[in-house]
Amino acid sequence: MKVKTFPLSKARLDEAVRRFPTPFYLYDEGAIRENARAVLRAFSMFPAFKEYFAVKALPNPFILKILAAEGFGTDCSSYPELLLSDMAGIRGEDVMFTSNETPAGEYRAARDLGAIINLDDFTHIDFLEKATGLPPVLSCRYNPGPLKGGNAIIGKPEEAKYGFTRDQIIRAYGLLKEKGVRRFALHTMVASNELKEEYHVETARLLFELAVEIWEKTGVRLEFVNLGGGVGIPYRPGEEAVDYGRLAAGIREVYEGIIVPAGLHPLGIRTEWGRAITGPYGWLVSRAIHTKHIYREYIGLDASMADLMRPGLYGAYHHITVPGKEEAPAEAVYDVVGGLCENNDKFAVQRPLPRIEAGDYLVIHDAGAHGRAMGFNYNGKLRCGELLLRPDGEILPIRRSETVEDYFATLDRAALAEFDGPYDLKERP
Ligand SMILES: *Cc1c(COP(=O)(O)O)cnc(C)c1O
């Protein structure tokens, strides 16, 4: 069984906490860089591979700069995410804009940045044309729906709101060509947190077959296919990580079987992974502030679901370790909880752990993607900050924790001061 690790010793953690009180997120830059390089190495067998990091997974421009330096682009889905990408110096065709229910202003912002727009729907062709005119390069998002013969692991794309149907997408390429679009791409995203390589290989097969059909029916030759995100990470200690080499080799095999004989080689391969890039290399570091003994044993943390929503939202498993007690037997069973007035504010339910006392650190693992990003302010909870562990061991704050001033920033306090009249119901018109 693989052991979950945390990059700071207890002594270094004590030292860090003196400067940066818990709770906070810590990201390991060296590990993120090594992982990025491993992805690129595995996929270097393709003529034009590019990974566009899904910004929503970890929307911090320091992280984006690290990934840009490793050769990644970004996948953005909103105006603020486009701004984050721009802030990190990632612009032009290094940006994919994969949005849905997109306001016209966001399409304009994507065009201004030079991003490759990935259309979510047939009606968006007309919508985009009116908003900005059609760009010379466009991608379309495919929703495979109820696939012929079905595929147990693909789940139910027909219930998903995203993308074009097969008929629509073929018509779309024909129409876009007529309207003067010159360069084309095809995208799909049909899974989340999927650990099986063959699942992702099947997604590639689906897109390659469609690329051939598009070529045969419309004469449009795609520049690249984008396999989307959804590559899983082993949240549980016993799970196996995706083997990038095996994944790339599997995709290469279907590429050789479909794209090469159809005369469509070279075809670019793109991905927009989020979770797999940063997920395992981020930790939420918190402290036990209370222990409570009622019908169950509870450990109350200084972090809450407002800092990490996945367990409460999806019942997702996040491994928890207690620095300094790594070798202690897991002889207690706890619900590990935050302070929201919501009973699903639980990081772990009935989890065997070493005996915990108030003051102990609790490290919540695999929080480097869809972690702080999903945070919120319900119950007046202030979201925690983010620290970066540099390869030389330095700890750099890359986002401070929120203050009450941040929480109040959207209120007009001058108007509030004026707003004080007693109200006589009889005066209602
Ligand atoms: C969320 C999302 C991603 C990233 O998903 P991961 O599971 O983090 O890899 C990529 N593309 C699109 C369109 C998404 O919505």
PDBQT file of the ligand as one rigid body, heavy atoms in Angstrom, charges set to zero:
ROOT
HETATM    1  C1  LIG A 501     -13.174  20.574 -15.026  1.00  0.00    +0.000 C 
HETATM    2  C2  LIG A 501     -12.716  20.536 -16.425  1.00  0.00    +0.000 A 
HETATM    3  C3  LIG A 501     -11.411  20.115 -16.745  1.00  0.00    +0.000 A 
HETATM    4  C4  LIG A 501     -10.455  19.592 -15.711  1.00  0.00    +0.000 C 
HETATM    5  O1  LIG A 501     -10.936  18.437 -15.093  1.00  0.00    +0.000 OA
HETATM    6  P1  LIG A 501      -9.993  17.559 -14.143  1.00  0.00    +0.000 P 
HETATM    7  O2  LIG A 501     -10.935  16.526 -13.638  1.00  0.00    +0.000 OA
HETATM    8  O3  LIG A 501      -9.493  18.467 -13.089  1.00  0.00    +0.000 OA
HETATM    9  O4  LIG A 501      -8.903  17.018 -14.998  1.00  0.00    +0.000 OA
HETATM   10  C5  LIG A 501     -11.029  20.163 -18.054  1.00  0.00    +0.000 A 
HETATM   11  N1  LIG A 501     -11.859  20.598 -19.034  1.00  0.00    +0.000 NA
HETATM   12  C6  LIG A 501     -13.103  21.021 -18.764  1.00  0.00    +0.000 A 
HETATM   13  C7  LIG A 501     -13.951  21.499 -19.877  1.00  0.00    +0.000 C 
HETATM   14  C8  LIG A 501     -13.585  20.989 -17.466  1.00  0.00    +0.000 A 
HETATM   15  O5  LIG A 501     -14.831  21.396 -17.211  1.00  0.00    +0.000 OA
ENDROOT
TORSDOF 0
